[in-house]
Amino acid sequence: MKIIDIKRKTKTEKRYSKKMGELLTKVTYIKKRFLGLPIKTLHKYRETYYGEVKNCDDCVI
């Protein structure tokens, strides 16, 4: 078991954007973990219906 590792996890969330309204999308979180406990979220992004990868800052939960 590593002391510090990085894990990627995808889950479905409800998001809201001004252009599309409320939508269900898959959000991927990249987290840094210390001894299996999450410390910090390094990055989170979502994939659009067209296959683009976008940052989650433009959508509100």
C-alpha positions in Angstrom: 0.0 0.0 0.0 1.3 3.4 -1.0 1.5 6.3 1.4 0.3 8.9 -1.1 -1.6 8.0 -4.2 -4.0 9.5 -6.7 -7.4 8.0 -7.5 -10.0 8.9 -10.2 -13.7 8.3 -9.6 -16.7 8.9 -11.8 -20.2 9.5 -10.5 -23.5 10.8 -11.9 -24.6 14.2 -10.6 -27.3 16.8 -11.3 -25.8 20.0 -12.7 -27.4 23.2 -13.9 -26.1 25.5 -16.6 -27.7 28.7 -18.0 -27.8 27.4 -21.6 -29.1 23.9 -21.1 -30.9 24.0 -17.7 -30.8 21.0 -15.4 -28.9 18.0 -16.7 -27.6 14.7 -15.4 -23.9 14.3 -16.3 -21.0 12.1 -15.3 -18.5 14.0 -13.2 -15.0 12.7 -12.8 -13.0 13.6 -9.6 -9.3 13.2 -9.3 -8.3 13.1 -5.6 -5.0 12.9 -3.7 -5.2 10.3 -0.9 -2.9 9.8 2.1 -3.1 6.2 3.6 -6.5 5.7 1.8 -8.1 8.8 3.1 -8.9 11.6 0.6 -7.0 14.8 1.3 -7.5 17.1 -1.7 -9.5 17.3 -4.9 -7.0 18.1 -7.6 -9.4 18.4 -10.5 -13.0 17.7 -11.5 -14.4 17.6 -15.0 -17.4 16.5 -16.9 -18.0 15.0 -20.4 -20.6 16.6 -22.6 -23.1 14.8 -24.8 -20.8 15.6 -27.8 -17.7 14.1 -26.2 -16.0 17.3 -25.1 -14.3 17.5 -21.7 -15.2 20.6 -19.7 -14.3 21.9 -16.4 -17.1 21.9 -13.7 -16.7 25.6 -12.8 -19.3 26.7 -15.4 -22.1 24.6 -13.9 -23.7 25.0 -10.5 -25.0 22.0 -8.5 
